[in-house]
């Protein structure tokens, strides 16, 4: 990594570049103009720096001010702490206070989320007249940064910045517990951006469309940093956040050639009405993770661009890369020494598939995905217990389940809490979810365990139907009977119809809340009395009775 530049170096390299560098709500801006705005933020940061960690918090949509702040912080070695705008109250305050933020930048639309919160000793209680809080799109906020007009990026840049300088604290999504603040250095971020540019042949002529929130690692590492690495233009979404209905218009209007995603955006975009103009754009490549093979195939066919789905952890401990010969439903290949381990720490047997593609040894082959001894993990901020849980004997434990075939390809099987045990057989949720979304009417599916009336788990699937679709219990049962790779214990006992599945800002399903509700829901809930029968709608009385029996 030491041979690669810092983010500071990447920003300074654009300071006199008159090509378009940013496409946002206020128009098109040259790289030079962007760096000039970044220099003003850098000067503001330095003028307001106090003793302690040089951390600046954000609570912003995907906006021009966020980009200016990221670049400005890189110039002076400040650490940007991305606040998650889907968090509320004490959870949001906990995140920003834990990260020891000295300053906070927010916007008018999100300010009410933090008004009155105490964010630690440096910031104190958030009010509109707190000098350590800037509402960037307010009159006072504009004046705050305008006061540093004319600041030279080269002169304000801190010469002590080096690859180990902390660029960002990026909170994990919190889908399996309280979020943890992942350390990301300038060297690591610049390294990722440079490598991605080389890997995909991206150049300064490319336009990078950024629909994902900039407080998340996917946006930082799969779009912002490679854009800076090659000197391309960064295009921002209309309205400051991902919109399925606005996606293709944004791509077309900005001239985007590349976009990134995480979670289920492809499914949401595919659910919008098709148009004869769907292929009228410059888009060449979409890169991200957690999309289904069926959605990737449908997206490529409809929009005519390449989709590459990879695997990488926010912590940087492991990445899995697709190769041209990677099986459709596999993640890809991993660095030397990557293994799948059972609970005793032994390597699991390789996955065996039958002629229909069914995983016949799921219980034996599925285990914890663990890196080789050269993991690039920089740690969590002020959380040694979490560090120790991730790094054991020099290996990074991802917290994900996987299995590996005889050819060495890895397959994702879910998070480490996604195990189900039905009739004495253990299996993971992700393969079941992949099968359910093949159904013509199902847009999203989340599979998780609920208690069985006798022993072990029962399989529950919460599904979100495509617009206008209706659930037919008999037809769904018939669909399952036709899936040759569906394990004999994998079929859902319960199917919950959600108008919208609960999701994070990065469109990851919040299984934690679904699992905690179990059968106690007002949503339509279906079950089937026999393994081969139709799924029948449960009455409210039946749901209440079953919930009571399970809790007794």
Number of C-alpha atoms within 10 A of each C-alpha: 14 11 8 18 19 27 31 27 19 22 23 21 17 20 20 13 16 12 18 20 25 24 24 18 14 9 7 17 18 19 26 21 21 23 27 22 26 29 33 24 27 30 24 19 23 16 10 12 17 13 7 10 13 21 26 27 26 26 25 26 23 24 22 21 20 22 20 21 23 26 29 30 29 30 31 24 28 26 25 29 28 27 24 25 18 12 14 12 13 12 14 20 19 17 23 26 20 15 24 21 26 26 25 25 22 25 19 12 12 14 19 12 17 20 13 15 19 19 26 17 11 16 22 18 17 18 18 14 10 13 13 20 23 24 22 20 15 13 9 14 16 13 13 18 20 14 12 17 15 11 18 18 24 14 10 16 21 17 12 8 21 18 21 15 21 23 30 28 26 26 25 21 20 12 16 15 9 13 15 21 25 24 23 27 22 25 24 28 27 27 24 20 26 21 15 20 22 14 9 11 10 22 16 16 13 21 27 32 29 27 27 30 23 28 27 21 29 24 23 22 22 24 28 25 25 25 28 26 29 20 25 23 28 28 28 25 24 17 13 18 18 22 17 17 14 15 17 20 16 19 25 17 12 23 19 24 20 25 24 24 26 24 20 20 24 20 22 16 18 19 15 14 9 11 10 7 10 14 15 14 20 18 23 15 19 21 18 21 17 18 20 22 17 15 21 20 13 15 19 14 12 15 19 17 18 17 21 17 23 19 17 16 16 21 23 20 23 24 19 20 18 19 12 7 8 16 14 14 15 21 24 24 21 19 15 10 12 21 24 25 21 18 9 7 10 11 18 21 20 20 23 16 15 11 8 10 12 16 19 16 17 23 19 17 22 27 28 24 27 26 24 17 17 15 20 16 22 17 21 22 19 14 12 11 9 13 17 14 12 21 19 12 8 13 21 26 22 22 17 18 25 28 29 25 16 11 10 15 23 28 23 22 25 19 19 16 16 17 21 22 20 18 13 11 15 17 24 27 24 21 22 23 22 21 18 25 22 17 14 11 19 19 21 24 23 24 28 25 24 22 18 15 13 9 11 16 21 23 22 27 26 24 24 20 23 18 13 6 12 11 15 14 18 14 12 15 18 14 14 18 13 9 15 14 20 21 16 10 18 24 21 24 21 23 26 24 21 18 13 11 20 14 16 17 19 23 18 17 19 17 20 15 13 23 16 10 12 17 22 15 15 11 13 15 23 22 19 19 10 9 14 13 13 18 24 16 17 15 12 15 9 11 18 15 11 14 18 12 10 15 8 5
